[in-house]
Amino acid sequence: METAAGLGEFGRASARDLLFRLTEALCGLSCLEDQAGRQYFAGVLSEQLNVPVDVRGVKQREDVVILVRTALSVPQGERVLADVVRVACWPAPNCCCRNPRAHLSAPGMIEAPWSKRG
């Protein structure tokens, strides 16, 4: 089974499945709905990963795929991505997933703050 680069202990999910699920989860965050939010998120992610993250700012899904692919290309990038969500998006009252129980809780994926049940 092919896994994404830098996944370490989270390498159980295929790279394609992980890319899809993380993209779906991040597209559900209201903080990534507009261009300014995605550019801010990309800046924070770039600082934390110490790699450039260039989003075009035109289409949400296209930008989110860039964010996820960049994070998955470095060791521990999935954890850094979750941390950036906590910093950049959480817990703003208007920023929540469309389906908070359905994201990132599958085997082989980290448990992110928006997937926890109360």
Buried (B, 14 or more C-beta within 10 A) or exposed (E): EEBBEBBEEBBBBBBEBBBBBBBBBBBBBBBBBEBEBBBBBBBBBBEBBEEEBEBEBEEBEEBBBBBBBBBBEBEBBBBBBBBBBEEBBBEEEEBBBEEBEBBBBEEBBBEBBBBEEE
